[in-house]
Amino acid sequence: MFIRLSLLITYGGFLIALSAFKTSELFLPQIYQFEAFLGGDKWMHFKLSSLLAFMALMTFSNKSQEVLKIVIRTTLICLALTLGLLVDEFHQSIASTRRFEWLDFLYGFSGIGFGTVCFLFIFAISQQYQLRTIKKTEKNR
């Protein structure tokens, strides 16, 4: 848990720094290169949000939790990430060096959805594996 949380905090700090540097117009050539590497501005929003959502869900979820608790926790995390996206886009609307775009928000929101689907897929597979392991153990007794 500690390692996952450390990675999530580091990644979140990276995203905040990326936005702050772009707003303050620092490291713009490197940021634009990074955007191009990820497929452009919109795809960057999608990919970075996907990874953020996946990391947050992996960090704050436990395999042994009940499915209802996982669904509630997943929903709360997705809402918090969506609020963070809105705050960042609002910040861009008031910064003179940036501009607000609903399309950026939609790509980021879609990225959160994709990261969530990936997490739920992996979670479902791990639950099935865990159930099979338990059944095999009980059968061998």
Secondary structure, 3 states (H helix, E strand, C coil): CHHHHHHHHHHHHHHHHHHHHHHCCCCHHHHHHHHHHCCCHHHHHHHHHHHHHHHHHHHCCCCCCCHHHHHHHHHHHHHHHHHHHHHHHHHHHHCCCCCCCHHHHHHHHHHHHHHHHHHHHHHHHHHHHHHHHHHHHHHHC
